[in-house]
Amino acid sequence: MAALDAAGRYCFDSVRFDGPLIIRQSMSEEIRSRSFEVLTLALFLTFAGTIVVGFAPTEGLSLRSSIGLAVFVALTALAESFPLKVPLGNAFIGVSGTIYWALVILYHPFWAASAAFVGFSIADLFGRRSSPTKVLFNASQVGLSTILASFLFLAIKGSLGLDASVTFFAAFAAAVLIYWLSNTWLVAIGVGALYGENITNFWNRNFRWYWIYELTSAPIALAIAFAYSRLDVVGLLLLALPTLMVRLAYSQYLNLKKTYRETVRTMVKIIEMHDPYTAGHSDRVAIYSRRLCEEMRLSPRSMEKIELAAFLHDLGKIHLDLAGVVRKAGKLTDEERRLIRLHPVMSADLANQVSYFKGEIEAIIRHHHENWDGSGYPHGLKESAIPLGSRIILIADAFDAMTTSRVYRNALDLELVKDEFRKFAGIQFDPKLVPVFLDSVVRDGEGIVRQPVDEPLEGQRARVMSPEVQVRHMPGRVTTTSNAT
């Protein structure tokens, strides 16, 4: 289940994101804020009108059902207030979506949607401390999604409750699907209003793989509904214990993943101690690489591996023999060129000391200077034999090298950089990736990662572009890292 978080970013109850995604701020902040307020009011009025006019119950709840509904509201608030943090993209995982689906099976649409609205409001207001506008938006879109799911479930099955019929499972599957579509598209519309982001692009980039979670978590909703149907509130409490143990086990897994990422940050800090520019360079290459992965709609797992490899791609430059070479302003000797060509191998060998980086991540690092035509190093791989992540990092690496100032030249003009990429597409760079990177990531310059003013001199972006820049190339190649790589 998706929603906007307290900081005004976007989140999912199942997977909540507030990470480094591409947001185009084309409208003024005030206009966007007003647009979002109007959208929120319209959404709330739609929800309130639908639930009161279209689904007003003809009779009240029994004491048993009232107590059960109160417990469901409490579980919803609890699940929303304490999601699990995921290392990738500042995401969070929870289980409140499964509670809403159980409500759809067990309760009339009015009560199911009301419970979802109230439970989410409590968590958003007191747990995440969102602003009143975002609380109203989140709760309204959750409530409206629940109404649509409940209506479709009843329309197909004809009655509430569990059974083993084909009709029941068809109705449940349809309800989950309509809930997912409504929930995710409403959040995408909210992001469009609040940030000026293209709604379709945002949905494709962030929700493409979300159906996998829906498919794997739907049985939990059936288990919740079954436990309540057989044992009432006691069944819900008994089911909460194994669910808590699963949460605990998964939290240990996430802590391990967090440790790996902290290891990466430590390694980057070590690089920074030897060469302050290289650390900033690695951060930017990781950002560009992730954005390109998002535009290509790669899976979250693939994006994580490529992003980690991008952070570590220059790790080998901390080798003592390279410490002075990477900062040399003059022309490199043949021996210095040979040494600097070894840094992908050194980087991969160092990363290989961490078990999680062995295999795919190590290979991406090792081959991030292989050229499309086979003229790169260290192994002369060509075309599709080069790992996709390596091809992505090569483009990100080259772009950052050309658009930042170095000790031997100023940053290049953006149009000149684009011309270089187009010229070497199919020679040095993957010809299919270049247009995606230039058109969707870089665009007209708004995709360039801006640098803080206090960054070391050699890492600062040139404030004034020189009309007569001196660019050093290897024969027939674009310069992609310090001096000659």
C-alpha positions in Angstrom: 0.0 0.0 0.0 1.5 3.3 -1.0 1.3 6.8 0.7 3.1 10.1 1.1 5.4 10.3 4.1 5.8 13.0 6.7 8.5 14.7 4.6 6.2 14.9 1.6 7.9 12.1 -0.2 6.2 8.9 -1.3 6.0 5.7 0.6 4.4 2.3 0.5 3.1 0.5 3.5 4.5 -2.7 1.9 7.4 -0.9 0.4 7.8 2.8 1.3 10.3 4.9 -0.7 11.8 8.2 0.2 15.1 7.7 -1.5 17.1 9.3 -4.3 14.5 9.1 -7.1 14.3 11.6 -10.0 11.9 14.5 -9.3 11.3 17.3 -11.8 10.4 20.5 -10.0 9.0 22.4 -12.9 6.4 24.3 -11.0 6.9 26.7 -8.1 6.6 25.2 -4.6 3.6 27.3 -3.8 1.7 26.3 -6.9 2.5 22.6 -6.3 1.4 22.9 -2.7 -1.9 24.5 -3.7 -2.5 21.8 -6.3 -1.9 19.1 -3.8 -4.3 20.7 -1.3 -7.0 20.9 -4.0 -6.3 17.2 -4.9 -6.5 16.2 -1.3 -9.8 17.9 -0.7 -11.3 16.4 -3.9 -10.1 13.0 -2.9 -11.5 13.3 0.6 -14.9 14.5 -0.7 -15.0 11.6 -3.2 -14.2 9.1 -0.4 -16.7 10.6 2.0 -19.5 10.9 -0.6 -18.9 7.4 -1.8 -18.9 5.8 1.6 -22.0 7.7 2.9 -24.1 7.9 -0.2 -23.2 4.7 -2.0 -22.4 2.3 0.9 -24.2 3.4 4.0 -25.1 0.3 6.0 -28.7 -0.6 6.6 -27.9 -2.0 10.1 -25.3 -1.6 12.8 -22.6 -4.0 13.9 -23.0 -6.6 16.6 -20.9 -6.4 19.7 -18.6 -9.2 18.4 -18.1 -7.5 15.1 -17.5 -4.1 16.8 -14.8 -5.5 19.0 -13.2 -7.2 16.0 -13.3 -4.0 14.0 -11.6 -2.1 16.8 -8.9 -4.7 17.0 -8.4 -4.4 13.2 -8.1 -0.6 13.5 -5.5 -1.1 16.3 -3.5 -3.6 14.2 -3.6 -1.3 11.2 -2.3 1.6 13.2 0.4 -0.6 14.7 1.5 -2.0 11.4 1.7 1.4 9.8 3.6 2.9 12.8 6.4 0.3 12.9 7.4 -0.7 9.3 10.7 -2.4 8.6 13.5 -0.3 7.0 15.0 -1.7 3.8 18.6 -0.8 3.0 17.8 0.0 -0.7 16.4 3.4 -1.5 15.3 4.3 2.0 12.3 1.9 1.8 10.1 0.4 4.4 8.1 -2.8 4.5 4.9 -3.4 6.5 1.9 -5.6 6.5 -1.1 -3.2 6.8 -2.2 -3.9 3.2 -2.9 -7.5 4.2 -5.1 -6.2 7.0 -7.2 -4.1 4.6 -7.7 -7.1 2.3 -8.9 -9.2 5.3 -11.4 -6.4 6.1 -12.6 -6.6 2.5 -13.4 -10.3 3.0 -15.0 -9.9 6.5 -16.8 -6.6 6.6 -19.3 -4.5 4.7 -17.6 -1.9 2.5 -18.6 1.0 4.8 -17.0 -0.6 7.9 -13.9 -1.9 6.0 -13.1 1.5 4.5 -13.9 3.3 7.7 -11.5 1.1 9.6 -8.8 1.6 7.0 -9.3 5.3 7.0 -9.2 5.6 10.8 -6.3 3.2 11.4 -4.1 4.8 8.8 -5.0 8.3 10.1 -3.9 7.4 13.6 -0.5 6.0 12.4 0.2 8.8 10.0 -0.7 11.5 12.5 0.8 10.2 15.7 3.3 7.6 14.4 4.9 9.3 11.4 3.7 12.8 12.5 2.7 13.8 8.9 1.2 17.1 8.2 -2.6 17.3 8.3 -2.9 17.6 4.5 -0.8 14.5 4.0 -2.7 12.6 6.7 -5.9 13.4 4.9 -4.5 12.5 1.5 -3.1 9.2 2.6 -6.1 8.1 4.6 -8.5 9.1 1.9 -6.7 7.2 -0.9 -6.4 4.2 1.4 -10.1 4.4 2.2 -11.1 4.9 -1.4 -9.0 2.0 -2.5 -10.5 -0.2 0.1 -14.0 0.8 -1.0 -13.3 -0.2 -4.6 -11.8 -3.5 -3.5 -14.8 -4.3 -1.3 -17.3 -3.4 -4.0 -15.6 -5.6 -6.6 -15.3 -8.5 -4.1 -19.0 -8.3 -3.4 -19.9 -7.9 -7.0 -18.1 -11.1 -8.0 -18.8 -13.3 -4.9 -22.2 -11.9 -3.9 -21.6 -12.1 -0.2 -19.0 -11.7 2.5 -16.9 -14.4 4.1 -14.4 -17.1 3.3 -15.0 -20.3 1.4 -13.0 -22.6 -0.9 -14.9 -21.9 -4.1 -13.3 -20.7 -7.4 -15.6 -17.6 -7.2 -14.2 -16.6 -3.9 -10.6 -16.8 -5.1 -11.5 -14.9 -8.3 -13.2 -12.2 -6.2 -10.3 -12.0 -3.8 -7.7 -11.7 -6.6 -9.7 -9.0 -8.3 -10.1 -7.1 -5.1 -6.3 -7.2 -4.4 -5.6 -6.1 -8.0 -8.1 -3.1 -8.0 -6.7 -2.1 -4.6 -3.2 -2.1 -5.9 -4.0 -0.2 -9.0 -6.1 2.4 -7.2 -3.6 2.8 -4.3 -0.5 3.2 -6.5 -2.0 5.4 -9.2 -3.5 7.7 -6.5 -0.1 8.1 -4.9 1.5 8.7 -8.3 -1.1 11.5 -9.0 -0.3 12.9 -5.5 3.4 13.0 -6.4 2.6 14.6 -9.7 0.6 17.4 -7.9 3.2 17.9 -5.2 6.4 17.7 -7.2 5.4 18.3 -10.9 6.6 14.8 -11.7 5.3 13.0 -14.8 2.7 10.6 -13.3 3.1 7.8 -15.8 6.9 7.8 -15.6 6.8 7.9 -11.8 4.4 4.9 -11.6 6.4 2.9 -14.1 9.7 3.6 -12.3 8.5 2.9 -8.8 5.6 0.4 -9.0 6.6 -1.8 -11.8 7.8 -4.6 -9.5 5.3 -3.9 -6.8 2.9 -6.7 -7.9 5.4 -9.3 -6.7 4.8 -8.1 -3.1 1.0 -8.2 -3.6 1.2 -11.8 -4.9 3.4 -13.1 -2.1 1.6 -11.2 0.7 -2.0 -11.9 -0.3 -2.1 -15.3 1.5 -1.4 -13.5 4.8 -4.7 -11.7 4.3 -6.4 -15.0 3.9 -4.8 -16.3 7.0 -5.9 -13.3 9.0 -9.5 -13.6 7.8 -9.5 -17.4 8.5 -8.1 -16.9 12.1 -10.7 -14.2 12.9 -13.6 -16.3 11.4 -12.7 -19.3 13.5 -11.5 -17.8 16.7 -12.6 -14.2 16.7 -10.1 -11.8 18.4 -8.2 -14.7 20.0 -7.4 -15.9 16.4 -6.0 -12.5 15.5 -3.8 -12.4 18.6 -2.5 -16.0 18.0 -1.7 -15.1 14.4 0.2 -12.0 15.6 2.8 -14.1 17.4 4.2 -16.0 14.3 3.9 -12.8 12.3 6.1 -11.1 14.9 8.7 -13.8 14.7 8.7 -13.5 10.9 9.2 -9.8 11.3 12.1 -10.4 13.8 13.8 -12.9 11.4 13.5 -10.5 8.5 14.7 -7.6 10.6 17.9 -9.6 11.2 18.3 -10.1 7.5 17.8 -6.4 6.9 20.4 -5.5 9.6 22.9 -7.7 7.8 22.1 -5.9 4.5 22.6 -2.6 6.4 26.0 -3.8 7.6 27.1 -4.4 4.0 26.0 -0.9 3.0 27.8 0.6 6.0 30.9 -1.3 4.9 30.6 0.4 1.5 30.4 3.8 3.1 33.4 3.0 5.2 35.4 2.0 2.1 34.4 5.2 0.4 35.6 7.2 3.4 38.9 5.4 3.1 39.1 6.5 -0.5 38.4 10.1 0.6 41.3 10.0 3.0 43.6 9.4 0.0 41.9 11.5 -2.6 39.0 13.8 -1.5 37.8 14.2 -5.1 37.5 10.5 -5.7 34.9 10.1 -2.9 32.7 12.8 -4.3 33.2 11.3 -7.8 32.1 7.8 -6.5 28.9 9.3 -4.9 28.0 11.0 -8.2 28.7 8.0 -10.3 26.4 5.9 -8.0 23.6 8.5 -8.4 23.9 8.6 -12.2 24.1 4.8 -12.3 21.0 4.4 -10.2 19.0 6.9 -12.2 19.9 5.1 -15.4 18.9 1.8 -13.9 15.5 3.4 -13.0 15.0 4.6 -16.5 15.7 1.1 -17.8 13.3 -0.3 -15.2 15.7 -2.8 -13.8 14.7 -4.9 -10.8 15.4 -3.4 -7.3 17.9 -6.2 -6.7 19.8 -5.4 -9.8 19.8 -1.7 -9.1 21.2 -2.3 -5.6 24.1 -4.3 -6.9 24.9 -1.8 -9.6 24.7 1.1 -7.1 27.0 -0.7 -4.7 29.5 -1.4 -7.5 29.4 2.2 -8.5 30.3 3.3 -5.0 33.3 0.9 -5.0 34.5 1.2 -8.7 37.5 3.3 -7.8 38.4 1.6 -4.5 41.7 0.3 -6.1 43.0 3.8 -6.4 43.9 3.8 -2.7 46.9 1.5 -3.6 50.1 3.3 -2.7 51.4 3.1 -6.3 48.4 5.0 -7.6 48.1 7.6 -4.8 50.2 10.2 -6.6 49.3 9.2 -10.1 45.6 10.0 -9.8 46.4 13.6 -8.7 49.2 14.2 -11.2 48.6 17.4 -13.3 51.2 16.6 -15.9 51.4 14.0 -18.7 51.4 10.4 -17.6 54.3 8.1 -18.4 53.7 4.6 -19.9 54.4 3.0 -16.5 51.9 5.3 -14.9 49.3 4.5 -17.5 49.9 0.8 -16.9 49.4 1.3 -13.2 46.2 3.2 -13.5 44.8 0.6 -15.8 45.1 -1.9 -13.0 42.7 0.0 -10.7 39.6 -1.9 -11.8 41.3 -5.2 -10.9 42.5 -3.8 -7.6 39.1 -2.5 -6.8 37.5 -5.8 -7.6 40.0 -7.7 -5.6 39.5 -5.5 -2.5 35.7 -5.7 -2.9 36.0 -9.5 -3.1 37.1 -9.6 0.5 33.5 -9.0 1.5 31.4 -12.1 0.9 28.3 -10.2 -0.2 30.3 -8.4 -3.0 31.7 -11.7 -4.5 30.3 -12.7 -7.8 28.1 -10.2 -9.7 29.2 -7.0 -7.8 32.8 -8.0 -8.1 32.5 -8.6 -11.9 30.7 -5.3 -12.4 33.6 -3.5 -10.7 36.3 -5.5 -12.5 34.9 -4.7 -16.0 33.7 -1.1 -15.7 36.4 0.0 -18.1 35.7 -2.5 -20.9 34.7 -0.8 -24.1 31.8 -1.8 -26.4 34.1 -2.6 -29.3 36.4 -4.8 -27.2 39.3 -2.2 -26.9 38.9 -1.7 -23.1 40.6 -3.3 -20.2 41.4 -5.4 -18.2 40.2 -8.3 -20.4 39.1 -6.8 -23.7 35.4 -7.9 -23.4 33.0 -6.6 -26.0 29.3 -5.9 -26.4 27.0 -8.1 -24.4 29.9 -10.0 -22.9 30.4 -7.0 -20.7 28.2 -7.0 -17.6 25.3 -4.6 -17.9 26.2 -2.9 -14.7 29.7 -2.3 -16.0 28.4 -0.7 -19.1 26.1 1.6 -17.0 29.0 2.6 -14.6 31.3 3.3 -17.6 28.7 5.9 -18.9 28.2 7.4 -15.4 31.9 7.5 -14.8 32.7 9.2 -18.1 29.9 11.8 -17.7 31.0 12.8 -14.3 34.7 13.0 -15.4 33.8 15.3 -18.2 31.4 17.6 -16.3 33.6 18.2 -13.3 36.7 20.3 -13.1 40.1 18.5 -12.8 43.5 19.7 -11.9 44.4 19.7 -15.6 41.2 21.2 -17.1 37.9 22.8 -16.4 34.5 21.1 -16.7 33.3 20.7 -20.3 30.3 22.3 -21.7 27.2 20.1 -21.6 26.6 20.1 -25.4 30.2 19.1 -26.0 29.9 16.3 -23.5 26.7 15.1 -25.3 28.5 15.2 -28.6 31.3 13.1 -27.2 28.9 10.4 -26.0 27.1 10.3 -29.3 30.4 10.1 -31.2 31.7 7.1 -29.1 28.3 5.3 -28.8 29.0 1.9 -30.3 32.7 2.3 -29.9 33.3 2.9 -26.2 29.7 3.0 -24.9 26.7 0.7 -25.2 24.8 2.4 -28.1 21.4 1.5 -26.6 22.3 3.1 -23.2 23.6 6.4 -24.4 20.4 7.9 -25.7 18.5 6.8 -22.6 21.2 8.4 -20.4 21.3 11.7 -22.3 17.6 12.1 -22.9 16.1 10.7 -19.7 18.8 11.2 -17.0 20.8 14.2 -18.1 18.1 15.9 -20.2 18.9 19.6 -20.6 21.3 19.7 -17.6 18.7 19.5 -14.8 19.9 15.9 -14.2 23.5 17.0 -13.4 24.3 16.4 -9.7 25.2 19.8 -8.2 28.2 20.0 -5.9 28.5 21.8 -2.5 30.6 24.9 -2.5 33.0 23.6 0.1 34.0 20.5 -1.9 37.8 20.3 -2.6 38.9 22.5 -5.5 39.5 19.6 -7.9 36.0 18.3 -7.2 34.1 21.6 -7.7 32.2 22.0 -10.9 33.5 24.8 -12.9 31.5 28.0 -12.2 32.7 29.6 -15.5 33.2 27.4 -18.5 36.3 28.2 -20.5 35.8 28.6 -24.2 39.2 27.1 -24.8 39.3 23.9 -22.7 42.2 21.5 -23.1 40.9 18.0 -23.1 43.3 15.0 -23.0 42.1 11.9 -24.7 43.5 8.4 -25.0 43.8 7.6 -28.7 40.2 7.4 -29.9 38.7 7.4 -26.4 36.9 9.8 -24.1 38.8 10.5 -20.8 36.7 8.8 -18.1 38.7 9.2 -14.9 41.6 11.2 -13.6 44.3 11.6 -16.2 44.2 8.6 -18.4 41.7 5.8 -18.0 
